Amino acid sequence: MLKDKSLSWKELAVCYAPGIQPKSAVRRLKLWVLKHELLHESLLHSGWNEQSLVLTPQEVRMIFHYLGRP
């Protein structure tokens, strides 16, 4: 399952937006994360770094919790 493994931003983003270019999907997903206050705060509180290229399983689960599964 996706929520039980580390994923790159690209891997996760294309799941949420399969019909657009991967770079655009990543930009869109990062924007959603930054604009969603509760999600953003939860990620920061868990030790997430905005510059990280890979999301931990915990971070993926948080994104699914707040944004829903792709």
All heavy atoms as TSV, in Angstrom:
chain	resi	resn	atom	element	x	y	z
A	1	MET	N	N	0.838	-1.191	0.000
A	1	MET	CA	C	0.000	0.000	0.000
A	1	MET	C	C	0.880	1.249	0.000
A	1	MET	O	O	1.949	1.266	0.601
A	1	MET	CB	C	-0.890	0.017	1.226
A	1	MET	CG	C	-1.860	-1.137	1.322
A	1	MET	SD	S	-3.010	-0.898	2.677
A	1	MET	CE	C	-4.330	-0.136	1.783
A	2	LEU	N	N	0.392	2.281	-0.615
A	2	LEU	CA	C	1.152	3.527	-0.699
A	2	LEU	C	C	1.449	4.133	0.663
A	2	LEU	O	O	2.502	4.706	0.859
A	2	LEU	CB	C	0.384	4.551	-1.539
A	2	LEU	CG	C	0.345	4.344	-3.035
A	2	LEU	CD1	C	-0.526	5.412	-3.680
A	2	LEU	CD2	C	1.725	4.349	-3.630
A	3	LYS	N	N	0.515	4.011	1.605
A	3	LYS	CA	C	0.700	4.685	2.889
A	3	LYS	C	C	1.743	4.021	3.773
A	3	LYS	O	O	2.120	4.572	4.791
A	3	LYS	CB	C	-0.621	4.796	3.638
A	3	LYS	CG	C	-1.148	3.481	4.146
A	3	LYS	CD	C	-2.423	3.688	4.910
A	3	LYS	CE	C	-2.865	2.372	5.522
A	3	LYS	NZ	N	-3.972	2.537	6.415
A	4	ASP	N	N	2.209	2.836	3.404
A	4	ASP	CA	C	3.141	2.106	4.235
A	4	ASP	C	C	4.576	2.133	3.733
A	4	ASP	O	O	5.391	1.332	4.154
A	4	ASP	CB	C	2.677	0.651	4.379
A	4	ASP	CG	C	1.356	0.551	5.124
A	4	ASP	OD1	O	1.122	1.378	6.020
A	4	ASP	OD2	O	0.559	-0.337	4.790
A	5	LYS	N	N	4.880	3.063	2.817
A	5	LYS	CA	C	6.254	3.150	2.334
A	5	LYS	C	C	6.633	4.593	2.052
A	5	LYS	O	O	5.764	5.453	1.905
A	5	LYS	CB	C	6.446	2.287	1.088
A	5	LYS	CG	C	5.700	2.743	-0.132
A	5	LYS	CD	C	6.030	1.804	-1.290
A	5	LYS	CE	C	5.677	2.466	-2.605
A	5	LYS	NZ	N	6.158	1.728	-3.749
A	6	SER	N	N	7.924	4.845	1.994
A	6	SER	CA	C	8.409	6.172	1.635
A	6	SER	C	C	8.153	6.399	0.154
A	6	SER	O	O	8.254	5.472	-0.648
A	6	SER	CB	C	9.904	6.283	1.909
A	6	SER	OG	O	10.160	6.157	3.281
A	7	LEU	N	N	7.802	7.634	-0.177
A	7	LEU	CA	C	7.545	7.994	-1.570
A	7	LEU	C	C	8.212	9.314	-1.889
A	7	LEU	O	O	8.290	10.199	-1.024
A	7	LEU	CB	C	6.036	8.151	-1.823
A	7	LEU	CG	C	5.156	6.929	-1.685
A	7	LEU	CD1	C	3.689	7.333	-1.773
A	7	LEU	CD2	C	5.477	5.920	-2.765
A	8	SER	N	N	8.663	9.458	-3.101
A	8	SER	CA	C	9.157	10.762	-3.526
A	8	SER	C	C	7.941	11.658	-3.765
A	8	SER	O	O	6.813	11.184	-3.959
A	8	SER	CB	C	9.975	10.633	-4.814
A	8	SER	OG	O	9.131	10.319	-5.908
A	9	TRP	N	N	8.183	12.950	-3.777
A	9	TRP	CA	C	7.106	13.888	-4.087
A	9	TRP	C	C	6.518	13.563	-5.454
A	9	TRP	O	O	5.315	13.615	-5.648
A	9	TRP	CB	C	7.635	15.322	-4.076
A	9	TRP	CG	C	7.685	15.907	-2.705
A	9	TRP	CD1	C	8.770	16.014	-1.899
A	9	TRP	CD2	C	6.591	16.442	-1.967
A	9	TRP	NE1	N	8.414	16.580	-0.706
A	9	TRP	CE2	C	7.081	16.870	-0.729
A	9	TRP	CE3	C	5.238	16.615	-2.237
A	9	TRP	CZ2	C	6.276	17.440	0.239
A	9	TRP	CZ3	C	4.427	17.193	-1.277
A	9	TRP	CH2	C	4.953	17.593	-0.050
A	10	LYS	N	N	7.394	13.222	-6.389
A	10	LYS	CA	C	6.945	12.920	-7.755
A	10	LYS	C	C	6.022	11.713	-7.765
A	10	LYS	O	O	4.959	11.739	-8.399
A	10	LYS	CB	C	8.153	12.689	-8.652
A	10	LYS	CG	C	7.817	12.370	-10.082
A	10	LYS	CD	C	9.090	12.157	-10.876
A	10	LYS	CE	C	8.816	11.654	-12.264
A	10	LYS	NZ	N	10.060	11.408	-13.008
A	11	GLU	N	N	6.413	10.638	-7.075
A	11	GLU	CA	C	5.588	9.428	-7.044
A	11	GLU	C	C	4.203	9.715	-6.486
A	11	GLU	O	O	3.194	9.261	-7.034
A	11	GLU	CB	C	6.254	8.345	-6.190
A	11	GLU	CG	C	7.490	7.739	-6.786
A	11	GLU	CD	C	8.195	6.803	-5.826
A	11	GLU	OE1	O	8.447	7.201	-4.661
A	11	GLU	OE2	O	8.504	5.677	-6.251
A	12	LEU	N	N	4.158	10.462	-5.385
A	12	LEU	CA	C	2.876	10.767	-4.766
A	12	LEU	C	C	2.072	11.748	-5.614
A	12	LEU	O	O	0.865	11.572	-5.801
A	12	LEU	CB	C	3.081	11.322	-3.358
A	12	LEU	CG	C	1.816	11.547	-2.542
A	12	LEU	CD1	C	1.004	10.256	-2.414
A	12	LEU	CD2	C	2.153	12.109	-1.179
A	13	ALA	N	N	2.732	12.751	-6.141
A	13	ALA	CA	C	2.038	13.789	-6.912
A	13	ALA	C	C	1.360	13.225	-8.152
A	13	ALA	O	O	0.233	13.613	-8.467
A	13	ALA	CB	C	3.009	14.896	-7.287
A	14	VAL	N	N	2.027	12.308	-8.854
A	14	VAL	CA	C	1.396	11.753	-10.058
A	14	VAL	C	C	0.200	10.863	-9.698
A	14	VAL	O	O	-0.687	10.675	-10.534
A	14	VAL	CB	C	2.391	11.018	-10.978
A	14	VAL	CG1	C	3.447	11.952	-11.513
A	14	VAL	CG2	C	3.014	9.829	-10.295
A	15	CYS	N	N	0.141	10.370	-8.477
A	15	CYS	CA	C	-1.050	9.632	-8.041
A	15	CYS	C	C	-2.243	10.579	-7.891
A	15	CYS	O	O	-3.377	10.219	-8.204
A	15	CYS	CB	C	-0.793	8.934	-6.712
A	15	CYS	SG	S	0.376	7.574	-6.805
A	16	TYR	N	N	-1.980	11.788	-7.413
A	16	TYR	CA	C	-3.046	12.771	-7.241
A	16	TYR	C	C	-3.428	13.446	-8.559
A	16	TYR	O	O	-4.555	13.901	-8.705
A	16	TYR	CB	C	-2.633	13.852	-6.227
A	16	TYR	CG	C	-2.843	13.438	-4.799
A	16	TYR	CD1	C	-1.788	13.011	-4.008
A	16	TYR	CD2	C	-4.104	13.478	-4.221
A	16	TYR	CE1	C	-1.975	12.631	-2.696
A	16	TYR	CE2	C	-4.310	13.102	-2.908
A	16	TYR	CZ	C	-3.246	12.685	-2.147
A	16	TYR	OH	O	-3.445	12.306	-0.846
A	17	ALA	N	N	-2.484	13.553	-9.479
A	17	ALA	CA	C	-2.750	14.247	-10.747
A	17	ALA	C	C	-2.124	13.479	-11.905
A	17	ALA	O	O	-1.143	13.922	-12.497
A	17	ALA	CB	C	-2.206	15.670	-10.674
A	18	PRO	N	N	-2.684	12.311	-12.243
A	18	PRO	CA	C	-2.067	11.484	-13.284
A	18	PRO	C	C	-2.128	12.080	-14.683
A	18	PRO	O	O	-1.356	11.697	-15.548
A	18	PRO	CB	C	-2.874	10.184	-13.211
A	18	PRO	CG	C	-4.175	10.564	-12.616
A	18	PRO	CD	C	-3.885	11.704	-11.685
A	19	GLY	N	N	-2.987	13.043	-14.897
A	19	GLY	CA	C	-3.155	13.589	-16.236
A	19	GLY	C	C	-2.272	14.766	-16.587
A	19	GLY	O	O	-2.392	15.314	-17.675
A	20	ILE	N	N	-1.398	15.173	-15.662
A	20	ILE	CA	C	-0.530	16.317	-15.964
A	20	ILE	C	C	0.933	15.904	-15.837
A	20	ILE	O	O	1.243	14.847	-15.307
A	20	ILE	CB	C	-0.845	17.542	-15.059
A	20	ILE	CG1	C	-0.557	17.253	-13.590
A	20	ILE	CG2	C	-2.298	17.965	-15.231
A	20	ILE	CD1	C	-0.739	18.463	-12.680
A	21	GLN	N	N	1.816	16.757	-16.321
A	21	GLN	CA	C	3.241	16.479	-16.271
A	21	GLN	C	C	3.698	16.339	-14.814
A	21	GLN	O	O	3.216	17.062	-13.932
A	21	GLN	CB	C	4.034	17.604	-16.940
A	21	GLN	CG	C	3.826	17.696	-18.426
A	21	GLN	CD	C	4.389	16.477	-19.137
A	21	GLN	OE1	O	5.487	16.011	-18.837
A	21	GLN	NE2	N	3.620	15.943	-20.071
A	22	PRO	N	N	4.637	15.435	-14.546
A	22	PRO	CA	C	5.089	15.212	-13.167
A	22	PRO	C	C	5.559	16.474	-12.446
A	22	PRO	O	O	5.230	16.665	-11.271
A	22	PRO	CB	C	6.227	14.206	-13.326
A	22	PRO	CG	C	5.849	13.438	-14.551
A	22	PRO	CD	C	5.222	14.458	-15.465
A	23	LYS	N	N	6.297	17.350	-13.127
A	23	LYS	CA	C	6.760	18.581	-12.461
A	23	LYS	C	C	5.582	19.442	-12.036
A	23	LYS	O	O	5.581	20.026	-10.955
A	23	LYS	CB	C	7.679	19.387	-13.383
A	23	LYS	CG	C	9.088	18.905	-13.430
A	23	LYS	CD	C	9.949	19.873	-14.219
A	23	LYS	CE	C	11.392	19.423	-14.199
A	23	LYS	NZ	N	12.270	20.381	-14.858
A	24	SER	N	N	4.579	19.531	-12.880
A	24	SER	CA	C	3.388	20.308	-12.544
A	24	SER	C	C	2.621	19.653	-11.407
A	24	SER	O	O	2.094	20.340	-10.525
A	24	SER	CB	C	2.475	20.442	-13.763
A	24	SER	OG	O	3.123	21.151	-14.782
A	25	ALA	N	N	2.565	18.331	-11.415
A	25	ALA	CA	C	1.879	17.611	-10.339
A	25	ALA	C	C	2.567	17.846	-8.999
A	25	ALA	O	O	1.903	18.044	-7.981
A	25	ALA	CB	C	1.826	16.121	-10.664
A	26	VAL	N	N	3.897	17.845	-9.003
A	26	VAL	CA	C	4.652	18.100	-7.766
A	26	VAL	C	C	4.378	19.515	-7.269
A	26	VAL	O	O	4.115	19.714	-6.076
A	26	VAL	CB	C	6.169	17.874	-7.979
A	26	VAL	CG1	C	6.962	18.376	-6.788
A	26	VAL	CG2	C	6.456	16.404	-8.233
A	27	ARG	N	N	4.424	20.485	-8.159
A	27	ARG	CA	C	4.143	21.873	-7.749
A	27	ARG	C	C	2.746	21.989	-7.152
A	27	ARG	O	O	2.543	22.654	-6.138
A	27	ARG	CB	C	4.302	22.833	-8.927
A	27	ARG	CG	C	5.731	23.197	-9.227
A	27	ARG	CD	C	5.831	24.396	-10.164
A	27	ARG	NE	N	5.196	24.174	-11.455
A	27	ARG	CZ	C	5.793	23.647	-12.526
A	27	ARG	NH1	N	7.061	23.302	-12.455
A	27	ARG	NH2	N	5.140	23.499	-13.650
A	28	ARG	N	N	1.788	21.338	-7.784
A	28	ARG	CA	C	0.403	21.393	-7.312
A	28	ARG	C	C	0.282	20.763	-5.922
A	28	ARG	O	O	-0.325	21.338	-5.019
A	28	ARG	CB	C	-0.514	20.672	-8.291
A	28	ARG	CG	C	-1.963	20.660	-7.823
A	28	ARG	CD	C	-2.831	19.826	-8.714
A	28	ARG	NE	N	-3.044	20.495	-9.991
A	28	ARG	CZ	C	-3.811	20.020	-10.957
A	28	ARG	NH1	N	-4.414	18.854	-10.813
A	28	ARG	NH2	N	-3.971	20.688	-12.068
A	29	LEU	N	N	0.851	19.579	-5.741
A	29	LEU	CA	C	0.757	18.902	-4.446
A	29	LEU	C	C	1.445	19.714	-3.350
A	29	LEU	O	O	0.904	19.872	-2.252
A	29	LEU	CB	C	1.349	17.499	-4.522
A	29	LEU	CG	C	1.306	16.684	-3.229
A	29	LEU	CD1	C	-0.123	16.545	-2.701
A	29	LEU	CD2	C	1.940	15.320	-3.445
A	30	LYS	N	N	2.623	20.244	-3.635
A	30	LYS	CA	C	3.316	21.053	-2.621
A	30	LYS	C	C	2.500	22.293	-2.268
A	30	LYS	O	O	2.440	22.686	-1.097
A	30	LYS	CB	C	4.711	21.429	-3.100
A	30	LYS	CG	C	5.680	20.267	-3.015
A	30	LYS	CD	C	7.103	20.688	-3.288
A	30	LYS	CE	C	8.046	19.520	-3.074
A	30	LYS	NZ	N	9.443	19.896	-3.220
A	31	LEU	N	N	1.855	22.889	-3.249
A	31	LEU	CA	C	1.012	24.054	-2.979
A	31	LEU	C	C	-0.166	23.665	-2.094
A	31	LEU	O	O	-0.498	24.383	-1.145
A	31	LEU	CB	C	0.522	24.665	-4.297
A	31	LEU	CG	C	-0.302	25.931	-4.184
A	31	LEU	CD1	C	0.513	27.057	-3.551
A	31	LEU	CD2	C	-0.797	26.354	-5.553
A	32	TRP	N	N	-0.794	22.521	-2.379
A	32	TRP	CA	C	-1.890	22.048	-1.529
A	32	TRP	C	C	-1.421	21.872	-0.096
A	32	TRP	O	O	-2.103	22.264	0.840
A	32	TRP	CB	C	-2.430	20.725	-2.033
A	32	TRP	CG	C	-3.213	20.758	-3.307
A	32	TRP	CD1	C	-3.643	21.867	-3.993
A	32	TRP	CD2	C	-3.662	19.630	-4.052
A	32	TRP	NE1	N	-4.327	21.482	-5.115
A	32	TRP	CE2	C	-4.351	20.114	-5.185
A	32	TRP	CE3	C	-3.539	18.258	-3.891
A	32	TRP	CZ2	C	-4.924	19.270	-6.129
A	32	TRP	CZ3	C	-4.107	17.425	-4.827
A	32	TRP	CH2	C	-4.794	17.926	-5.925
A	33	VAL	N	N	-0.250	21.269	0.068
A	33	VAL	CA	C	0.297	21.016	1.412
A	33	VAL	C	C	0.570	22.339	2.129
A	33	VAL	O	O	0.229	22.498	3.308
A	33	VAL	CB	C	1.568	20.153	1.337
A	33	VAL	CG1	C	2.314	20.137	2.666
A	33	VAL	CG2	C	1.221	18.730	0.895
A	34	LEU	N	N	1.170	23.280	1.440
A	34	LEU	CA	C	1.510	24.557	2.064
A	34	LEU	C	C	0.267	25.376	2.418
A	34	LEU	O	O	0.261	26.101	3.409
A	34	LEU	CB	C	2.433	25.366	1.150
A	34	LEU	CG	C	3.821	24.761	0.941
A	34	LEU	CD1	C	4.583	25.563	-0.111
A	34	LEU	CD2	C	4.598	24.684	2.231
A	35	LYS	N	N	-0.774	25.271	1.618
A	35	LYS	CA	C	-1.993	26.049	1.872
A	35	LYS	C	C	-2.912	25.408	2.907
A	35	LYS	O	O	-3.752	26.084	3.475
A	35	LYS	CB	C	-2.753	26.278	0.569
A	35	LYS	CG	C	-2.065	27.270	-0.330
A	35	LYS	CD	C	-2.951	27.657	-1.481
A	35	LYS	CE	C	-2.279	28.757	-2.267
A	35	LYS	NZ	N	-3.199	29.788	-2.659
A	36	HIS	N	N	-2.768	24.117	3.145
A	36	HIS	CA	C	-3.601	23.425	4.119
A	36	HIS	C	C	-2.926	23.570	5.488
A	36	HIS	O	O	-1.993	22.848	5.821
A	36	HIS	CB	C	-3.737	21.947	3.732
A	36	HIS	CG	C	-4.827	21.246	4.452
A	36	HIS	ND1	N	-4.832	21.051	5.813
A	36	HIS	CD2	C	-5.969	20.683	3.994
A	36	HIS	CE1	C	-5.911	20.392	6.162
A	36	HIS	NE2	N	-6.624	20.157	5.067
A	37	GLU	N	N	-3.418	24.507	6.293
A	37	GLU	CA	C	-2.746	24.862	7.544
A	37	GLU	C	C	-2.545	23.683	8.484
A	37	GLU	O	O	-1.457	23.492	9.028
A	37	GLU	CB	C	-3.511	25.976	8.262
A	37	GLU	CG	C	-3.361	27.332	7.607
A	37	GLU	CD	C	-4.052	28.418	8.396
A	37	GLU	OE1	O	-4.032	28.364	9.641
A	37	GLU	OE2	O	-4.606	29.327	7.756
A	38	LEU	N	N	-3.584	22.894	8.698
A	38	LEU	CA	C	-3.463	21.773	9.634
A	38	LEU	C	C	-2.466	20.734	9.140
A	38	LEU	O	O	-1.655	20.215	9.916
A	38	LEU	CB	C	-4.820	21.124	9.877
A	38	LEU	CG	C	-5.832	21.949	10.654
A	38	LEU	CD1	C	-7.188	21.244	10.704
A	38	LEU	CD2	C	-5.334	22.224	12.058
A	39	LEU	N	N	-2.520	20.426	7.857
A	39	LEU	CA	C	-1.580	19.466	7.284
A	39	LEU	C	C	-0.159	19.999	7.380
A	39	LEU	O	O	0.752	19.305	7.829
A	39	LEU	CB	C	-1.941	19.167	5.826
A	39	LEU	CG	C	-0.937	18.349	5.025
A	39	LEU	CD1	C	-0.610	17.025	5.704
A	39	LEU	CD2	C	-1.461	18.134	3.609
A	40	HIS	N	N	0.041	21.235	6.987
A	40	HIS	CA	C	1.370	21.835	7.012
A	40	HIS	C	C	1.933	21.843	8.430
A	40	HIS	O	O	3.085	21.452	8.653
A	40	HIS	CB	C	1.311	23.243	6.421
A	40	HIS	CG	C	2.644	23.858	6.201
A	40	HIS	ND1	N	2.967	25.106	6.666
A	40	HIS	CD2	C	3.765	23.393	5.577
A	40	HIS	CE1	C	4.208	25.393	6.338
A	40	HIS	NE2	N	4.710	24.373	5.686
A	41	GLU	N	N	1.123	22.257	9.393
A	41	GLU	CA	C	1.570	22.279	10.791
A	41	GLU	C	C	1.904	20.874	11.291
A	41	GLU	O	O	2.898	20.673	11.992
A	41	GLU	CB	C	0.497	22.898	11.686
A	41	GLU	CG	C	0.417	24.399	11.586
A	41	GLU	CD	C	-0.655	24.971	12.504
A	41	GLU	OE1	O	-0.934	24.369	13.566
A	41	GLU	OE2	O	-1.208	26.026	12.154
A	42	SER	N	N	1.069	19.908	10.949
A	42	SER	CA	C	1.306	18.525	11.384
A	42	SER	C	C	2.608	17.989	10.816
A	42	SER	O	O	3.376	17.325	11.515
A	42	SER	CB	C	0.147	17.624	10.944
A	42	SER	OG	O	-1.027	17.978	11.609
A	43	LEU	N	N	2.852	18.259	9.539
A	43	LEU	CA	C	4.094	17.803	8.912
A	43	LEU	C	C	5.310	18.450	9.571
A	43	LEU	O	O	6.291	17.777	9.887
A	43	LEU	CB	C	4.076	18.093	7.410
A	43	LEU	CG	C	3.160	17.211	6.571
A	43	LEU	CD1	C	3.037	17.761	5.158
A	43	LEU	CD2	C	3.672	15.778	6.534
A	44	LEU	N	N	5.242	19.760	9.791
A	44	LEU	CA	C	6.363	20.460	10.425
A	44	LEU	C	C	6.601	19.927	11.838
A	44	LEU	O	O	7.746	19.735	12.248
A	44	LEU	CB	C	6.109	21.964	10.454
A	44	LEU	CG	C	6.173	22.683	9.111
A	44	LEU	CD1	C	5.742	24.143	9.260
A	44	LEU	CD2	C	7.556	22.588	8.497
A	45	HIS	N	N	5.520	19.701	12.559
A	45	HIS	CA	C	5.633	19.203	13.933
A	45	HIS	C	C	6.276	17.807	13.976
A	45	HIS	O	O	6.963	17.462	14.938
A	45	HIS	CB	C	4.256	19.181	14.597
A	45	HIS	CG	C	4.283	18.804	16.036
A	45	HIS	ND1	N	4.861	19.601	17.006
A	45	HIS	CD2	C	3.822	17.711	16.674
A	45	HIS	CE1	C	4.751	19.004	18.171
A	45	HIS	NE2	N	4.119	17.856	18.006
A	46	SER	N	N	6.074	17.027	12.929
A	46	SER	CA	C	6.637	15.676	12.896
A	46	SER	C	C	8.100	15.663	12.448
A	46	SER	O	O	8.722	14.609	12.405
A	46	SER	CB	C	5.821	14.783	11.959
A	46	SER	OG	O	6.069	15.121	10.607
A	47	GLY	N	N	8.634	16.846	12.094
A	47	GLY	CA	C	10.031	16.924	11.689
A	47	GLY	C	C	10.246	17.036	10.196
A	47	GLY	O	O	11.380	17.010	9.718
A	48	TRP	N	N	9.173	17.181	9.432
A	48	TRP	CA	C	9.268	17.312	7.980
A	48	TRP	C	C	10.034	18.570	7.602
A	48	TRP	O	O	9.903	19.609	8.226
A	48	TRP	CB	C	7.857	17.357	7.395
A	48	TRP	CG	C	7.774	17.646	5.939
A	48	TRP	CD1	C	8.168	16.853	4.916
A	48	TRP	CD2	C	7.232	18.820	5.325
A	48	TRP	NE1	N	7.901	17.441	3.706
A	48	TRP	CE2	C	7.329	18.666	3.940
A	48	TRP	CE3	C	6.677	19.990	5.822
A	48	TRP	CZ2	C	6.887	19.624	3.040
A	48	TRP	CZ3	C	6.242	20.942	4.924
A	48	TRP	CH2	C	6.350	20.761	3.553
A	49	ASN	N	N	10.843	18.443	6.572
A	49	ASN	CA	C	11.608	19.565	6.034
A	49	ASN	C	C	11.073	19.841	4.641
A	49	ASN	O	O	10.987	18.933	3.808
A	49	ASN	CB	C	13.092	19.176	5.975
A	49	ASN	CG	C	13.954	20.241	5.367
A	49	ASN	OD1	O	13.491	21.171	4.722
A	49	ASN	ND2	N	15.241	20.098	5.557
A	50	GLU	N	N	10.723	21.088	4.368
A	50	GLU	CA	C	10.145	21.453	3.074
A	50	GLU	C	C	11.081	21.150	1.903
A	50	GLU	O	O	10.633	21.027	0.777
A	50	GLU	CB	C	9.758	22.924	3.056
A	50	GLU	CG	C	8.596	23.233	3.963
A	50	GLU	CD	C	8.152	24.681	3.898
A	50	GLU	OE1	O	8.356	25.325	2.849
A	50	GLU	OE2	O	7.594	25.157	4.891
A	51	GLN	N	N	12.352	21.015	2.156
A	51	GLN	CA	C	13.323	20.750	1.089
A	51	GLN	C	C	13.535	19.259	0.833
A	51	GLN	O	O	14.217	18.883	-0.108
A	51	GLN	CB	C	14.674	21.395	1.436
A	51	GLN	CG	C	14.605	22.887	1.681
A	51	GLN	CD	C	14.024	23.651	0.502
A	51	GLN	OE1	O	14.365	23.385	-0.641
A	51	GLN	NE2	N	13.136	24.581	0.792
A	52	SER	N	N	12.916	18.408	1.658
A	52	SER	CA	C	13.127	16.969	1.504
A	52	SER	C	C	12.546	16.482	0.177
A	52	SER	O	O	11.525	16.965	-0.291
A	52	SER	CB	C	12.506	16.201	2.667
A	52	SER	OG	O	11.113	16.364	2.666
A	53	LEU	N	N	13.215	15.525	-0.407
A	53	LEU	CA	C	12.787	14.964	-1.693
A	53	LEU	C	C	11.915	13.731	-1.518
A	53	LEU	O	O	11.185	13.345	-2.427
A	53	LEU	CB	C	14.011	14.608	-2.545
A	53	LEU	CG	C	14.940	15.768	-2.887
A	53	LEU	CD1	C	16.150	15.260	-3.646
A	53	LEU	CD2	C	14.210	16.832	-3.681
A	54	VAL	N	N	12.014	13.097	-0.341
A	54	VAL	CA	C	11.278	11.862	-0.080
A	54	VAL	C	C	10.413	12.050	1.165
A	54	VAL	O	O	10.846	12.633	2.155
A	54	VAL	CB	C	12.252	10.678	0.118
A	54	VAL	CG1	C	11.508	9.410	0.478
A	54	VAL	CG2	C	13.103	10.474	-1.128
A	55	LEU	N	N	9.201	11.556	1.085
A	55	LEU	CA	C	8.276	11.604	2.211
A	55	LEU	C	C	8.319	10.266	2.946
A	55	LEU	O	O	8.302	9.207	2.314
A	55	LEU	CB	C	6.856	11.846	1.703
A	55	LEU	CG	C	6.636	13.184	0.998
A	55	LEU	CD1	C	5.419	13.114	0.094
A	55	LEU	CD2	C	6.499	14.286	2.018
A	56	THR	N	N	8.376	10.325	4.263
A	56	THR	CA	C	8.363	9.102	5.064
A	56	THR	C	C	6.959	8.499	5.039
A	56	THR	O	O	5.987	9.193	4.707
A	56	THR	CB	C	8.756	9.401	6.524
A	56	THR	OG1	O	7.721	10.195	7.119
A	56	THR	CG2	C	10.101	10.101	6.622
A	57	PRO	N	N	6.836	7.233	5.430
A	57	PRO	CA	C	5.489	6.643	5.508
A	57	PRO	C	C	4.548	7.445	6.411
A	57	PRO	O	O	3.372	7.606	6.094
A	57	PRO	CB	C	5.741	5.248	6.081
A	57	PRO	CG	C	7.129	4.917	5.636
A	57	PRO	CD	C	7.872	6.223	5.696
A	58	GLN	N	N	5.060	7.971	7.509
A	58	GLN	CA	C	4.240	8.786	8.410
A	58	GLN	C	C	3.742	10.043	7.697
A	58	GLN	O	O	2.579	10.425	7.831
A	58	GLN	CB	C	5.028	9.165	9.660
A	58	GLN	CG	C	4.253	10.050	10.610
A	58	GLN	CD	C	5.093	10.557	11.778
A	58	GLN	OE1	O	6.299	10.380	11.805
A	58	GLN	NE2	N	4.452	11.182	12.738
A	59	GLU	N	N	4.613	10.695	6.930
A	59	GLU	CA	C	4.219	11.901	6.212
A	59	GLU	C	C	3.194	11.587	5.125
A	59	GLU	O	O	2.244	12.351	4.925
A	59	GLU	CB	C	5.463	12.572	5.620
A	59	GLU	CG	C	6.391	13.112	6.688
A	59	GLU	CD	C	7.793	13.432	6.211
A	59	GLU	OE1	O	8.167	13.030	5.085
A	59	GLU	OE2	O	8.534	14.091	6.964
A	60	VAL	N	N	3.375	10.463	4.447
A	60	VAL	CA	C	2.406	10.046	3.428
A	60	VAL	C	C	1.039	9.817	4.078
A	60	VAL	O	O	0.007	10.260	3.562
A	60	VAL	CB	C	2.889	8.775	2.689
A	60	VAL	CG1	C	1.799	8.224	1.776
A	60	VAL	CG2	C	4.159	9.057	1.897
A	61	ARG	N	N	1.026	9.156	5.239
A	61	ARG	CA	C	-0.238	8.922	5.946
A	61	ARG	C	C	-0.906	10.240	6.343
A	61	ARG	O	O	-2.128	10.373	6.259
A	61	ARG	CB	C	-0.014	8.043	7.181
A	61	ARG	CG	C	0.197	6.579	6.843
A	61	ARG	CD	C	0.178	5.692	8.084
A	61	ARG	NE	N	1.262	5.978	9.011
A	61	ARG	CZ	C	2.461	5.420	8.962
A	61	ARG	NH1	N	2.749	4.538	8.019
A	61	ARG	NH2	N	3.377	5.723	9.851
A	62	MET	N	N	-0.110	11.220	6.765
A	62	MET	CA	C	-0.673	12.529	7.124
A	62	MET	C	C	-1.310	13.192	5.909
A	62	MET	O	O	-2.407	13.757	6.008
A	62	MET	CB	C	0.412	13.448	7.689
A	62	MET	CG	C	0.781	13.188	9.096
A	62	MET	SD	S	1.955	14.459	9.624
A	62	MET	CE	C	2.838	13.559	10.853
A	63	ILE	N	N	-0.627	13.138	4.787
A	63	ILE	CA	C	-1.168	13.736	3.568
A	63	ILE	C	C	-2.476	13.043	3.192
A	63	ILE	O	O	-3.469	13.707	2.868
A	63	ILE	CB	C	-0.132	13.689	2.423
A	63	ILE	CG1	C	1.016	14.647	2.749
A	63	ILE	CG2	C	-0.774	14.039	1.088
A	63	ILE	CD1	C	2.212	14.544	1.821
A	64	PHE	N	N	-2.505	11.721	3.263
A	64	PHE	CA	C	-3.741	10.989	2.972
A	64	PHE	C	C	-4.851	11.374	3.934
A	64	PHE	O	O	-6.010	11.502	3.541
A	64	PHE	CB	C	-3.504	9.484	3.050
A	64	PHE	CG	C	-2.736	8.887	1.909
A	64	PHE	CD1	C	-2.363	7.571	1.932
A	64	PHE	CD2	C	-2.384	9.644	0.800
A	64	PHE	CE1	C	-1.671	6.997	0.890
A	64	PHE	CE2	C	-1.668	9.093	-0.256
A	64	PHE	CZ	C	-1.324	7.761	-0.208
A	65	HIS	N	N	-4.495	11.542	5.210
A	65	HIS	CA	C	-5.494	11.898	6.223
A	65	HIS	C	C	-6.160	13.234	5.892
A	65	HIS	O	O	-7.381	13.370	5.970
A	65	HIS	CB	C	-4.846	11.945	7.610
A	65	HIS	CG	C	-5.750	12.432	8.676
A	65	HIS	ND1	N	-6.750	11.648	9.212
A	65	HIS	CD2	C	-5.824	13.634	9.308
A	65	HIS	CE1	C	-7.408	12.355	10.128
A	65	HIS	NE2	N	-6.863	13.547	10.200
A	66	TYR	N	N	-5.356	14.229	5.542
A	66	TYR	CA	C	-5.894	15.573	5.322
A	66	TYR	C	C	-6.405	15.803	3.904
A	66	TYR	O	O	-7.362	16.555	3.715
A	66	TYR	CB	C	-4.829	16.624	5.670
A	66	TYR	CG	C	-4.613	16.754	7.150
A	66	TYR	CD1	C	-3.500	16.190	7.761
A	66	TYR	CD2	C	-5.532	17.416	7.953
A	66	TYR	CE1	C	-3.301	16.300	9.132
A	66	TYR	CE2	C	-5.343	17.534	9.326
A	66	TYR	CZ	C	-4.227	16.978	9.897
A	66	TYR	OH	O	-4.041	17.087	11.256
A	67	LEU	N	N	-5.790	15.191	2.905
A	67	LEU	CA	C	-6.188	15.431	1.519
A	67	LEU	C	C	-7.038	14.301	0.941
A	67	LEU	O	O	-7.592	14.439	-0.138
A	67	LEU	CB	C	-4.962	15.629	0.623
A	67	LEU	CG	C	-4.059	16.805	0.947
A	67	LEU	CD1	C	-2.903	16.874	-0.059
A	67	LEU	CD2	C	-4.844	18.111	0.955
A	68	GLY	N	N	-7.090	13.196	1.643
A	68	GLY	CA	C	-7.781	12.031	1.108
A	68	GLY	C	C	-6.807	11.205	0.269
A	68	GLY	O	O	-5.761	11.686	-0.143
A	69	ARG	N	N	-7.199	9.969	0.015
A	69	ARG	CA	C	-6.352	9.103	-0.810
A	69	ARG	C	C	-6.494	9.516	-2.269
A	69	ARG	O	O	-7.565	9.910	-2.683
A	69	ARG	CB	C	-6.753	7.654	-0.621
A	69	ARG	CG	C	-6.452	7.163	0.795
A	69	ARG	CD	C	-6.691	5.705	0.956
A	69	ARG	NE	N	-5.841	4.883	0.114
A	69	ARG	CZ	C	-4.573	4.542	0.388
A	69	ARG	NH1	N	-4.032	4.984	1.507
A	69	ARG	NH2	N	-3.887	3.789	-0.416
A	70	PRO	N	N	-5.402	9.403	-3.017
A	70	PRO	CA	C	-5.487	9.759	-4.445
A	70	PRO	C	C	-6.385	8.807	-5.213
A	70	PRO	O	O	-6.641	7.715	-4.813
A	70	PRO	CB	C	-4.047	9.660	-4.935
A	70	PRO	CG	C	-3.266	8.983	-3.889
A	70	PRO	CD	C	-4.087	8.962	-2.648
